[in-house]
Amino acid sequence: MDAHTQARLEVHAQIIKALAHPTRMFIVQELAQGERCVCELREMIGADMSTVSKHLSVLKNAGIVEDDKRGLQVFYRLQCPCILGFFDCIENVVKENAERRMALARG
């Protein structure tokens, strides 16, 4: 593998790693419905502000979300909504795996 390919794949892996947590996946799914204030996300997740902020920071550093400070509140939205296509793909893998297991169980 050449250096350019290696670097490109490392960036891809960084984005996938940022998504590889149930809370961050929940945040992305919620932001698919529209922008949310950090306080709203905190209530939905049921975690303290520092935990939610850390998750949002990981997503922001990966380029998945962007923020907009308005007075004392910070609102987040998806930077690239196309990431939802990745979620759809994951769901298809889950369904296909379940179907395979069911077929194996039936014999």
Biopython code that builds the backbone (N, CA, C, O; Angstrom):
import numpy as np
from Bio.PDB.StructureBuilder import StructureBuilder

atoms = [
    (1, "MET", "N", (0.858, -1.170, 0.000)),
    (1, "MET", "CA", (0.000, 0.000, 0.000)),
    (1, "MET", "C", (0.908, 1.238, 0.000)),
    (1, "MET", "O", (1.870, 1.313, 0.764)),
    (2, "ASP", "N", (0.589, 2.195, -0.861)),
    (2, "ASP", "CA", (1.425, 3.398, -0.922)),
    (2, "ASP", "C", (1.047, 4.370, 0.210)),
    (2, "ASP", "O", (0.035, 4.184, 0.887)),
    (3, "ALA", "N", (1.869, 5.400, 0.402)),
    (3, "ALA", "CA", (1.689, 6.345, 1.505)),
    (3, "ALA", "C", (0.379, 7.125, 1.382)),
    (3, "ALA", "O", (-0.281, 7.401, 2.385)),
    (4, "HIS", "N", (0.007, 7.477, 0.156)),
    (4, "HIS", "CA", (-1.238, 8.225, -0.050)),
    (4, "HIS", "C", (-2.449, 7.378, 0.366)),
    (4, "HIS", "O", (-3.346, 7.863, 1.055)),
    (5, "THR", "N", (-2.464, 6.138, -0.049)),
    (5, "THR", "CA", (-3.562, 5.231, 0.306)),
    (5, "THR", "C", (-3.601, 5.018, 1.811)),
    (5, "THR", "O", (-4.673, 5.028, 2.415)),
    (6, "GLN", "N", (-2.448, 4.829, 2.410)),
    (6, "GLN", "CA", (-2.353, 4.645, 3.862)),
    (6, "GLN", "C", (-2.931, 5.859, 4.595)),
    (6, "GLN", "O", (-3.721, 5.703, 5.526)),
    (7, "ALA", "N", (-2.544, 7.048, 4.186)),
    (7, "ALA", "CA", (-3.018, 8.264, 4.837)),
    (7, "ALA", "C", (-4.534, 8.420, 4.684)),
    (7, "ALA", "O", (-5.227, 8.794, 5.631)),
    (8, "ARG", "N", (-5.039, 8.128, 3.485)),
    (8, "ARG", "CA", (-6.475, 8.235, 3.235)),
    (8, "ARG", "C", (-7.260, 7.258, 4.107)),
    (8, "ARG", "O", (-8.294, 7.612, 4.673)),
    (9, "LEU", "N", (-6.765, 6.037, 4.211)),
    (9, "LEU", "CA", (-7.450, 5.028, 5.022)),
    (9, "LEU", "C", (-7.370, 5.338, 6.514)),
    (9, "LEU", "O", (-8.283, 4.997, 7.266)),
    (10, "GLU", "N", (-6.301, 5.971, 6.941)),
    (10, "GLU", "CA", (-6.202, 6.377, 8.343)),
    (10, "GLU", "C", (-7.245, 7.439, 8.677)),
    (10, "GLU", "O", (-7.828, 7.422, 9.761)),
    (11, "VAL", "N", (-7.477, 8.355, 7.751)),
    (11, "VAL", "CA", (-8.526, 9.363, 7.954)),
    (11, "VAL", "C", (-9.893, 8.691, 8.000)),
    (11, "VAL", "O", (-10.729, 9.050, 8.829)),
    (12, "HIS", "N", (-10.128, 7.732, 7.131)),
    (12, "HIS", "CA", (-11.397, 6.984, 7.146)),
    (12, "HIS", "C", (-11.578, 6.288, 8.492)),
    (12, "HIS", "O", (-12.658, 6.331, 9.081)),
    (13, "ALA", "N", (-10.521, 5.653, 8.971)),
    (13, "ALA", "CA", (-10.582, 4.937, 10.247)),
    (13, "ALA", "C", (-10.885, 5.891, 11.397)),
    (13, "ALA", "O", (-11.616, 5.532, 12.320)),
    (14, "GLN", "N", (-10.334, 7.098, 11.352)),
    (14, "GLN", "CA", (-10.587, 8.088, 12.396)),
    (14, "GLN", "C", (-12.078, 8.431, 12.449)),
    (14, "GLN", "O", (-12.652, 8.562, 13.530)),
    (15, "ILE", "N", (-12.690, 8.575, 11.294)),
    (15, "ILE", "CA", (-14.117, 8.888, 11.252)),
    (15, "ILE", "C", (-14.935, 7.717, 11.790)),
    (15, "ILE", "O", (-15.873, 7.917, 12.561)),
    (16, "ILE", "N", (-14.587, 6.512, 11.390)),
    (16, "ILE", "CA", (-15.310, 5.337, 11.874)),
    (16, "ILE", "C", (-15.126, 5.176, 13.382)),
    (16, "ILE", "O", (-16.075, 4.829, 14.084)),
    (17, "LYS", "N", (-13.933, 5.420, 13.880)),
    (17, "LYS", "CA", (-13.685, 5.349, 15.329)),
    (17, "LYS", "C", (-14.540, 6.369, 16.074)),
    (17, "LYS", "O", (-15.045, 6.083, 17.159)),
    (18, "ALA", "N", (-14.704, 7.556, 15.496)),
    (18, "ALA", "CA", (-15.523, 8.583, 16.142)),
    (18, "ALA", "C", (-16.977, 8.121, 16.267)),
    (18, "ALA", "O", (-17.667, 8.494, 17.216)),
    (19, "LEU", "N", (-17.433, 7.325, 15.328)),
    (19, "LEU", "CA", (-18.810, 6.822, 15.352)),
    (19, "LEU", "C", (-18.964, 5.576, 16.222)),
    (19, "LEU", "O", (-20.083, 5.177, 16.542)),
    (20, "ALA", "N", (-17.856, 4.969, 16.602)),
    (20, "ALA", "CA", (-17.876, 3.658, 17.254)),
    (20, "ALA", "C", (-18.187, 3.732, 18.746)),
    (20, "ALA", "O", (-17.462, 3.177, 19.572)),
    (21, "HIS", "N", (-19.260, 4.417, 19.074)),
    (21, "HIS", "CA", (-19.742, 4.467, 20.454)),
    (21, "HIS", "C", (-21.252, 4.673, 20.404)),
    (21, "HIS", "O", (-21.728, 5.536, 19.666)),
    (22, "PRO", "N", (-22.008, 3.906, 21.167)),
    (22, "PRO", "CA", (-23.470, 4.020, 21.099)),
    (22, "PRO", "C", (-23.992, 5.433, 21.352)),
    (22, "PRO", "O", (-24.944, 5.860, 20.699)),
    (23, "THR", "N", (-23.392, 6.156, 22.277)),
    (23, "THR", "CA", (-23.863, 7.513, 22.563)),
    (23, "THR", "C", (-23.615, 8.437, 21.375)),
    (23, "THR", "O", (-24.467, 9.260, 21.040)),
    (24, "ARG", "N", (-22.465, 8.306, 20.744)),
    (24, "ARG", "CA", (-22.181, 9.158, 19.593)),
    (24, "ARG", "C", (-23.079, 8.792, 18.409)),
    (24, "ARG", "O", (-23.486, 9.667, 17.644)),
    (25, "MET", "N", (-23.384, 7.519, 18.259)),
    (25, "MET", "CA", (-24.313, 7.120, 17.206)),
    (25, "MET", "C", (-25.703, 7.688, 17.488)),
    (25, "MET", "O", (-26.400, 8.117, 16.569)),
    (26, "PHE", "N", (-26.098, 7.689, 18.748)),
    (26, "PHE", "CA", (-27.387, 8.275, 19.136)),
    (26, "PHE", "C", (-27.411, 9.766, 18.801)),
    (26, "PHE", "O", (-28.400, 10.272, 18.270)),
    (27, "ILE", "N", (-26.323, 10.463, 19.114)),
    (27, "ILE", "CA", (-26.238, 11.890, 18.819)),
    (27, "ILE", "C", (-26.405, 12.135, 17.323)),
    (27, "ILE", "O", (-27.155, 13.022, 16.917)),
    (28, "VAL", "N", (-25.716, 11.358, 16.510)),
    (28, "VAL", "CA", (-25.817, 11.529, 15.052)),
    (28, "VAL", "C", (-27.255, 11.281, 14.596)),
    (28, "VAL", "O", (-27.781, 12.024, 13.768)),
    (29, "GLN", "N", (-27.885, 10.245, 15.131)),
    (29, "GLN", "CA", (-29.274, 9.965, 14.752)),
    (29, "GLN", "C", (-30.199, 11.109, 15.156)),
    (29, "GLN", "O", (-31.107, 11.466, 14.406)),
    (30, "GLU", "N", (-29.976, 11.678, 16.325)),
    (30, "GLU", "CA", (-30.800, 12.806, 16.765)),
    (30, "GLU", "C", (-30.563, 14.035, 15.894)),
    (30, "GLU", "O", (-31.506, 14.742, 15.541)),
    (31, "LEU", "N", (-29.299, 14.287, 15.549)),
    (31, "LEU", "CA", (-28.994, 15.452, 14.719)),
    (31, "LEU", "C", (-29.498, 15.277, 13.294)),
    (31, "LEU", "O", (-29.605, 16.256, 12.556)),
    (32, "ALA", "N", (-29.809, 14.054, 12.896)),
    (32, "ALA", "CA", (-30.414, 13.820, 11.581)),
    (32, "ALA", "C", (-31.805, 14.452, 11.515)),
    (32, "ALA", "O", (-32.306, 14.759, 10.433)),
    (33, "GLN", "N", (-32.421, 14.641, 12.681)),
    (33, "GLN", "CA", (-33.751, 15.260, 12.746)),
    (33, "GLN", "C", (-33.669, 16.786, 12.720)),
    (33, "GLN", "O", (-34.676, 17.464, 12.516)),
    (34, "GLY", "N", (-32.470, 17.319, 12.928)),
    (34, "GLY", "CA", (-32.284, 18.766, 12.955)),
    (34, "GLY", "C", (-31.314, 19.142, 14.056)),
    (34, "GLY", "O", (-30.954, 18.317, 14.895)),
    (35, "GLU", "N", (-30.901, 20.383, 14.043)),
    (35, "GLU", "CA", (-29.917, 20.812, 15.032)),
    (35, "GLU", "C", (-30.491, 20.728, 16.437)),
    (35, "GLU", "O", (-31.699, 20.828, 16.651)),
    (36, "ARG", "N", (-29.588, 20.542, 17.379)),
    (36, "ARG", "CA", (-29.970, 20.421, 18.785)),
    (36, "ARG", "C", (-28.997, 21.228, 19.642)),
    (36, "ARG", "O", (-27.813, 21.351, 19.327)),
    (37, "CYS", "N", (-29.524, 21.765, 20.716)),
    (37, "CYS", "CA", (-28.718, 22.432, 21.720)),
    (37, "CYS", "C", (-28.041, 21.353, 22.576)),
    (37, "CYS", "O", (-28.588, 20.265, 22.757)),
    (38, "VAL", "N", (-26.877, 21.657, 23.089)),
    (38, "VAL", "CA", (-26.181, 20.705, 23.962)),
    (38, "VAL", "C", (-27.081, 20.311, 25.132)),
    (38, "VAL", "O", (-27.101, 19.151, 25.544)),
    (39, "CYS", "N", (-27.815, 21.271, 25.660)),
    (39, "CYS", "CA", (-28.692, 20.969, 26.798)),
    (39, "CYS", "C", (-29.764, 19.943, 26.426)),
    (39, "CYS", "O", (-30.101, 19.083, 27.240)),
    (40, "GLU", "N", (-30.302, 20.025, 25.209)),
    (40, "GLU", "CA", (-31.287, 19.041, 24.752)),
    (40, "GLU", "C", (-30.663, 17.654, 24.657)),
    (40, "GLU", "O", (-31.246, 16.666, 25.105)),
    (41, "LEU", "N", (-29.474, 17.594, 24.070)),
    (41, "LEU", "CA", (-28.784, 16.304, 23.930)),
    (41, "LEU", "C", (-28.469, 15.710, 25.299)),
    (41, "LEU", "O", (-28.589, 14.500, 25.495)),
    (42, "ARG", "N", (-28.066, 16.556, 26.244)),
    (42, "ARG", "CA", (-27.755, 16.078, 27.591)),
    (42, "ARG", "C", (-28.986, 15.428, 28.219)),
    (42, "ARG", "O", (-28.896, 14.357, 28.820)),
    (43, "GLU", "N", (-30.127, 16.081, 28.075)),
    (43, "GLU", "CA", (-31.366, 15.524, 28.626)),
    (43, "GLU", "C", (-31.722, 14.200, 27.953)),
    (43, "GLU", "O", (-32.114, 13.247, 28.626)),
    (44, "MET", "N", (-31.590, 14.138, 26.634)),
    (44, "MET", "CA", (-31.925, 12.911, 25.892)),
    (44, "MET", "C", (-31.021, 11.758, 26.289)),
    (44, "MET", "O", (-31.472, 10.622, 26.436)),
    (45, "ILE", "N", (-29.751, 12.057, 26.459)),
    (45, "ILE", "CA", (-28.762, 11.015, 26.759)),
    (45, "ILE", "C", (-28.806, 10.633, 28.235)),
    (45, "ILE", "O", (-28.569, 9.479, 28.591)),
    (46, "GLY", "N", (-29.109, 11.606, 29.090)),
    (46, "GLY", "CA", (-29.148, 11.343, 30.526)),
    (46, "GLY", "C", (-27.768, 11.273, 31.150)),
    (46, "GLY", "O", (-27.551, 10.539, 32.115)),
    (47, "ALA", "N", (-26.841, 12.029, 30.603)),
    (47, "ALA", "CA", (-25.474, 12.059, 31.132)),
    (47, "ALA", "C", (-25.146, 13.495, 31.525)),
    (47, "ALA", "O", (-25.863, 14.432, 31.174)),
    (48, "ASP", "N", (-24.047, 13.648, 32.262)),
    (48, "ASP", "CA", (-23.659, 15.000, 32.656)),
    (48, "ASP", "C", (-23.110, 15.769, 31.460)),
    (48, "ASP", "O", (-22.742, 15.186, 30.440)),
    (49, "MET", "N", (-23.063, 17.078, 31.607)),
    (49, "MET", "CA", (-22.666, 17.963, 30.517)),
    (49, "MET", "C", (-21.258, 17.662, 30.013)),
    (49, "MET", "O", (-21.012, 17.719, 28.808)),
    (50, "SER", "N", (-20.337, 17.346, 30.909)),
    (50, "SER", "CA", (-18.955, 17.097, 30.474)),
    (50, "SER", "C", (-18.860, 15.847, 29.601)),
    (50, "SER", "O", (-18.074, 15.814, 28.654)),
    (51, "THR", "N", (-19.644, 14.829, 29.906)),
    (51, "THR", "CA", (-19.641, 13.598, 29.105)),
    (51, "THR", "C", (-20.204, 13.866, 27.712)),
    (51, "THR", "O", (-19.635, 13.435, 26.709)),
    (52, "VAL", "N", (-21.322, 14.579, 27.660)),
    (52, "VAL", "CA", (-21.936, 14.901, 26.368)),
    (52, "VAL", "C", (-21.002, 15.787, 25.552)),
    (52, "VAL", "O", (-20.852, 15.586, 24.347)),
    (53, "SER", "N", (-20.380, 16.756, 26.197)),
    (53, "SER", "CA", (-19.447, 17.647, 25.507)),
    (53, "SER", "C", (-18.268, 16.878, 24.934)),
    (53, "SER", "O", (-17.804, 17.180, 23.835)),
    (54, "LYS", "N", (-17.782, 15.891, 25.667)),
    (54, "LYS", "CA", (-16.664, 15.075, 25.179)),
    (54, "LYS", "C", (-17.082, 14.303, 23.926)),
    (54, "LYS", "O", (-16.335, 14.258, 22.948)),
    (55, "HIS", "N", (-18.252, 13.706, 23.950)),
    (55, "HIS", "CA", (-18.743, 12.977, 22.771)),
    (55, "HIS", "C", (-18.892, 13.915, 21.575)),
    (55, "HIS", "O", (-18.517, 13.565, 20.456)),
    (56, "LEU", "N", (-19.437, 15.101, 21.813)),
    (56, "LEU", "CA", (-19.600, 16.072, 20.735)),
    (56, "LEU", "C", (-18.249, 16.530, 20.197)),
    (56, "LEU", "O", (-18.101, 16.763, 18.998)),
    (57, "SER", "N", (-17.278, 16.657, 21.071)),
    (57, "SER", "CA", (-15.929, 17.050, 20.656)),
    (57, "SER", "C", (-15.309, 16.003, 19.729)),
    (57, "SER", "O", (-14.672, 16.349, 18.734)),
    (58, "VAL", "N", (-15.497, 14.731, 20.058)),
    (58, "VAL", "CA", (-14.978, 13.652, 19.217)),
    (58, "VAL", "C", (-15.620, 13.714, 17.833)),
    (58, "VAL", "O", (-14.933, 13.595, 16.818)),
    (59, "LEU", "N", (-16.927, 13.900, 17.796)),
    (59, "LEU", "CA", (-17.639, 13.984, 16.517)),
    (59, "LEU", "C", (-17.233, 15.228, 15.730)),
    (59, "LEU", "O", (-17.109, 15.182, 14.506)),
    (60, "LYS", "N", (-17.031, 16.319, 16.425)),
    (60, "LYS", "CA", (-16.620, 17.557, 15.750)),
    (60, "LYS", "C", (-15.205, 17.427, 15.184)),
    (60, "LYS", "O", (-14.951, 17.844, 14.054)),
    (61, "ASN", "N", (-14.293, 16.858, 15.952)),
    (61, "ASN", "CA", (-12.909, 16.689, 15.485)),
    (61, "ASN", "C", (-12.818, 15.768, 14.270)),
    (61, "ASN", "O", (-11.897, 15.879, 13.460)),
    (62, "ALA", "N", (-13.785, 14.856, 14.156)),
    (62, "ALA", "CA", (-13.812, 13.951, 13.002)),
    (62, "ALA", "C", (-14.520, 14.590, 11.800)),
    (62, "ALA", "O", (-14.548, 14.006, 10.717)),
    (63, "GLY", "N", (-15.086, 15.775, 11.987)),
    (63, "GLY", "CA", (-15.768, 16.454, 10.890)),
    (63, "GLY", "C", (-17.184, 15.972, 10.655)),
    (63, "GLY", "O", (-17.749, 16.205, 9.586)),
    (64, "ILE", "N", (-17.763, 15.309, 11.632)),
    (64, "ILE", "CA", (-19.112, 14.760, 11.479)),
    (64, "ILE", "C", (-20.172, 15.784, 11.861)),
    (64, "ILE", "O", (-21.230, 15.853, 11.235)),
    (65, "VAL", "N", (-19.888, 16.579, 12.889)),
    (65, "VAL", "CA", (-20.822, 17.618, 13.322)),
    (65, "VAL", "C", (-20.110, 18.971, 13.341)),
    (65, "VAL", "O", (-18.882, 19.055, 13.356)),
    (66, "GLU", "N", (-20.918, 20.008, 13.340)),
    (66, "GLU", "CA", (-20.390, 21.357, 13.506)),
    (66, "GLU", "C", (-21.244, 22.066, 14.539)),
    (66, "GLU", "O", (-22.394, 21.694, 14.772)),
    (67, "ASP", "N", (-20.674, 23.091, 15.156)),
    (67, "ASP", "CA", (-21.400, 23.801, 16.202)),
    (67, "ASP", "C", (-21.608, 25.257, 15.843)),
    (67, "ASP", "O", (-20.941, 25.813, 14.970)),
    (68, "ASP", "N", (-22.562, 25.857, 16.551)),
    (68, "ASP", "CA", (-22.897, 27.259, 16.356)),
    (68, "ASP", "C", (-23.250, 27.822, 17.725)),
    (68, "ASP", "O", (-24.286, 27.477, 18.295)),
    (69, "LYS", "N", (-22.392, 28.686, 18.251)),
    (69, "LYS", "CA", (-22.646, 29.279, 19.561)),
    (69, "LYS", "C", (-23.582, 30.466, 19.397)),
    (69, "LYS", "O", (-23.338, 31.364, 18.592)),
    (70, "ARG", "N", (-24.658, 30.452, 20.177)),
    (70, "ARG", "CA", (-25.655, 31.526, 20.169)),
    (70, "ARG", "C", (-25.870, 31.975, 21.609)),
    (70, "ARG", "O", (-26.589, 31.339, 22.379)),
    (71, "GLY", "N", (-25.244, 33.057, 21.940)),
    (71, "GLY", "CA", (-25.313, 33.517, 23.323)),
    (71, "GLY", "C", (-24.606, 32.523, 24.226)),
    (71, "GLY", "O", (-23.429, 32.217, 24.034)),
    (72, "LEU", "N", (-25.330, 32.024, 25.206)),
    (72, "LEU", "CA", (-24.752, 31.053, 26.134)),
    (72, "LEU", "C", (-24.961, 29.609, 25.696)),
    (72, "LEU", "O", (-24.432, 28.691, 26.323)),
    (73, "GLN", "N", (-25.720, 29.399, 24.638)),
    (73, "GLN", "CA", (-26.020, 28.040, 24.184)),
    (73, "GLN", "C", (-25.213, 27.688, 22.942)),
    (73, "GLN", "O", (-24.872, 28.546, 22.128)),
    (74, "VAL", "N", (-24.920, 26.389, 22.825)),
    (74, "VAL", "CA", (-24.219, 25.881, 21.648)),
    (74, "VAL", "C", (-25.132, 24.863, 20.974)),
    (74, "VAL", "O", (-25.623, 23.929, 21.606)),
    (75, "PHE", "N", (-25.345, 25.065, 19.684)),
    (75, "PHE", "CA", (-26.182, 24.168, 18.901)),
    (75, "PHE", "C", (-25.289, 23.352, 17.973)),
    (75, "PHE", "O", (-24.294, 23.852, 17.448)),
    (76, "TYR", "N", (-25.660, 22.089, 17.781)),
    (76, "TYR", "CA", (-24.915, 21.197, 16.900)),
    (76, "TYR", "C", (-25.809, 20.723, 15.772)),
    (76, "TYR", "O", (-27.022, 20.580, 15.929)),
    (77, "ARG", "N", (-25.184, 20.484, 14.632)),
    (77, "ARG", "CA", (-25.888, 19.924, 13.474)),
    (77, "ARG", "C", (-24.894, 19.035, 12.723)),
    (77, "ARG", "O", (-23.680, 19.146, 12.894)),
    (78, "LEU", "N", (-25.440, 18.162, 11.896)),
    (78, "LEU", "CA", (-24.577, 17.305, 11.085)),
    (78, "LEU", "C", (-23.855, 18.158, 10.053)),
    (78, "LEU", "O", (-24.466, 18.987, 9.379)),
    (79, "GLN", "N", (-22.575, 17.948, 9.939)),
    (79, "GLN", "CA", (-21.809, 18.656, 8.918)),
    (79, "GLN", "C", (-22.000, 17.989, 7.563)),
    (79, "GLN", "O", (-22.087, 18.664, 6.537)),
    (80, "CYS", "N", (-22.065, 16.673, 7.565)),
    (80, "CYS", "CA", (-22.251, 15.894, 6.333)),
    (80, "CYS", "C", (-23.364, 14.881, 6.556)),
    (80, "CYS", "O", (-23.098, 13.762, 6.994)),
    (81, "PRO", "N", (-24.602, 15.251, 6.263)),
    (81, "PRO", "CA", (-25.724, 14.328, 6.478)),
    (81, "PRO", "C", (-25.586, 13.005, 5.725)),
    (81, "PRO", "O", (-26.292, 12.046, 6.037)),
    (82, "CYS", "N", (-24.698, 12.939, 4.750)),
    (82, "CYS", "CA", (-24.520, 11.686, 4.012)),
    (82, "CYS", "C", (-24.035, 10.556, 4.921)),
    (82, "CYS", "O", (-24.095, 9.387, 4.539)),
    (83, "ILE", "N", (-23.555, 10.895, 6.117)),
    (83, "ILE", "CA", (-23.108, 9.868, 7.064)),
    (83, "ILE", "C", (-24.262, 8.923, 7.413)),
    (83, "ILE", "O", (-24.038, 7.787, 7.830)),
    (84, "LEU", "N", (-25.489, 9.401, 7.240)),
    (84, "LEU", "CA", (-26.662, 8.577, 7.530)),
    (84, "LEU", "C", (-26.750, 7.378, 6.593)),
    (84, "LEU", "O", (-27.328, 6.353, 6.953)),
    (85, "GLY", "N", (-26.182, 7.498, 5.391)),
    (85, "GLY", "CA", (-26.110, 6.363, 4.477)),
    (85, "GLY", "C", (-25.278, 5.236, 5.062)),
    (85, "GLY", "O", (-25.568, 4.060, 4.843)),
    (86, "PHE", "N", (-24.241, 5.599, 5.808)),
    (86, "PHE", "CA", (-23.417, 4.610, 6.496)),
    (86, "PHE", "C", (-24.246, 3.883, 7.549)),
    (86, "PHE", "O", (-24.124, 2.669, 7.715)),
    (87, "PHE", "N", (-25.089, 4.632, 8.262)),
    (87, "PHE", "CA", (-25.968, 4.024, 9.258)),
    (87, "PHE", "C", (-26.942, 3.051, 8.596)),
    (87, "PHE", "O", (-27.210, 1.976, 9.132)),
    (88, "ASP", "N", (-27.469, 3.427, 7.434)),
    (88, "ASP", "CA", (-28.365, 2.534, 6.698)),
    (88, "ASP", "C", (-27.643, 1.251, 6.307)),
    (88, "ASP", "O", (-28.213, 0.163, 6.389)),
    (89, "CYS", "N", (-26.400, 1.379, 5.887)),
    (89, "CYS", "CA", (-25.603, 0.212, 5.523)),
    (89, "CYS", "C", (-25.407, -0.706, 6.728)),
    (89, "CYS", "O", (-25.525, -1.925, 6.609)),
    (90, "ILE", "N", (-25.109, -0.123, 7.879)),
    (90, "ILE", "CA", (-24.937, -0.911, 9.110)),
    (90, "ILE", "C", (-26.214, -1.679, 9.413)),
    (90, "ILE", "O", (-26.167, -2.857, 9.765)),
    (91, "GLU", "N", (-27.345, -1.018, 9.277)),
    (91, "GLU", "CA", (-28.623, -1.671, 9.536)),
    (91, "GLU", "C", (-28.843, -2.852, 8.585)),
    (91, "GLU", "O", (-29.358, -3.891, 8.997)),
    (92, "ASN", "N", (-28.458, -2.697, 7.325)),
    (92, "ASN", "CA", (-28.572, -3.800, 6.367)),
    (92, "ASN", "C", (-27.682, -4.972, 6.766)),
    (92, "ASN", "O", (-28.093, -6.125, 6.644)),
    (93, "VAL", "N", (-26.481, -4.697, 7.235)),
    (93, "VAL", "CA", (-25.585, -5.773, 7.690)),
    (93, "VAL", "C", (-26.211, -6.503, 8.872)),
    (93, "VAL", "O", (-26.179, -7.732, 8.926)),
    (94, "VAL", "N", (-26.781, -5.759, 9.818)),
    (94, "VAL", "CA", (-27.430, -6.370, 10.986)),
    (94, "VAL", "C", (-28.573, -7.285, 10.543)),
    (94, "VAL", "O", (-28.694, -8.409, 11.030)),
    (95, "LYS", "N", (-29.402, -6.808, 9.627)),
    (95, "LYS", "CA", (-30.538, -7.607, 9.145)),
    (95, "LYS", "C", (-30.063, -8.857, 8.413)),
    (95, "LYS", "O", (-30.598, -9.944, 8.634)),
    (96, "GLU", "N", (-29.067, -8.714, 7.543)),
    (96, "GLU", "CA", (-28.558, -9.869, 6.804)),
    (96, "GLU", "C", (-27.931, -10.902, 7.738)),
    (96, "GLU", "O", (-28.100, -12.104, 7.536)),
    (97, "ASN", "N", (-27.217, -10.443, 8.751)),
    (97, "ASN", "CA", (-26.632, -11.372, 9.721)),
    (97, "ASN", "C", (-27.721, -12.123, 10.479)),
    (97, "ASN", "O", (-27.598, -13.324, 10.718)),
    (98, "ALA", "N", (-28.785, -11.422, 10.857)),
    (98, "ALA", "CA", (-29.889, -12.063, 11.564)),
    (98, "ALA", "C", (-30.575, -13.096, 10.670)),
    (98, "ALA", "O", (-30.927, -14.184, 11.125)),
    (99, "GLU", "N", (-30.759, -12.751, 9.408)),
    (99, "GLU", "CA", (-31.385, -13.699, 8.473)),
    (99, "GLU", "C", (-30.517, -14.933, 8.286)),
    (99, "GLU", "O", (-31.024, -16.053, 8.223)),
    (100, "ARG", "N", (-29.209, -14.727, 8.197)),
    (100, "ARG", "CA", (-28.269, -15.857, 8.058)),
    (100, "ARG", "C", (-28.336, -16.786, 9.274)),
    (100, "ARG", "O", (-28.362, -18.010, 9.140)),
    (101, "ARG", "N", (-28.364, -16.179, 10.449)),
    (101, "ARG", "CA", (-28.438, -16.987, 11.681)),
    (101, "ARG", "C", (-29.741, -17.776, 11.745)),
    (101, "ARG", "O", (-29.762, -18.938, 12.152)),
    (102, "MET", "N", (-30.829, -17.123, 11.334)),
    (102, "MET", "CA", (-32.129, -17.807, 11.336)),
    (102, "MET", "C", (-32.125, -18.974, 10.365)),
    (102, "MET", "O", (-32.650, -20.045, 10.672)),
    (103, "ALA", "N", (-31.538, -18.774, 9.204)),
    (103, "ALA", "CA", (-31.471, -19.844, 8.194)),
    (103, "ALA", "C", (-30.618, -20.995, 8.705)),
    (103, "ALA", "O", (-30.963, -22.157, 8.489)),
    (104, "LEU", "N", (-29.525, -20.700, 9.372)),
    (104, "LEU", "CA", (-28.666, -21.741, 9.939)),
    (104, "LEU", "C", (-29.392, -22.499, 11.061)),
    (104, "LEU", "O", (-29.242, -23.715, 11.184)),
    (105, "ALA", "N", (-30.163, -21.795, 11.862)),
    (105, "ALA", "CA", (-30.894, -22.419, 12.955)),
    (105, "ALA", "C", (-31.976, -23.362, 12.431)),
    (105, "ALA", "O", (-32.280, -24.377, 13.058)),
    (106, "ARG", "N", (-32.557, -23.018, 11.275)),
    (106, "ARG", "CA", (-33.603, -23.862, 10.683)),
    (106, "ARG", "C", (-33.009, -25.101, 10.020)),
    (106, "ARG", "O", (-33.696, -26.093, 9.773)),
    (107, "GLY", "N", (-31.719, -25.011, 9.745)),
    (107, "GLY", "CA", (-31.053, -26.156, 9.146)),
    (107, "GLY", "C", (-31.019, -26.069, 7.690)),
    (107, "GLY", "O", (-30.489, -26.962, 7.030)),
]
sb = StructureBuilder()
sb.init_structure("model")
sb.init_model(0)
sb.init_chain("A")
sb.init_seg("    ")
for serial, (resi, resn, name, xyz) in enumerate(atoms, 1):
    if name == "N":
        sb.init_residue(resn, " ", resi, " ")
    sb.init_atom(name, np.array(xyz, "f"), 0.0, 1.0, " ", f" {name:<3s}", serial, name[0])
structure = sb.get_structure()
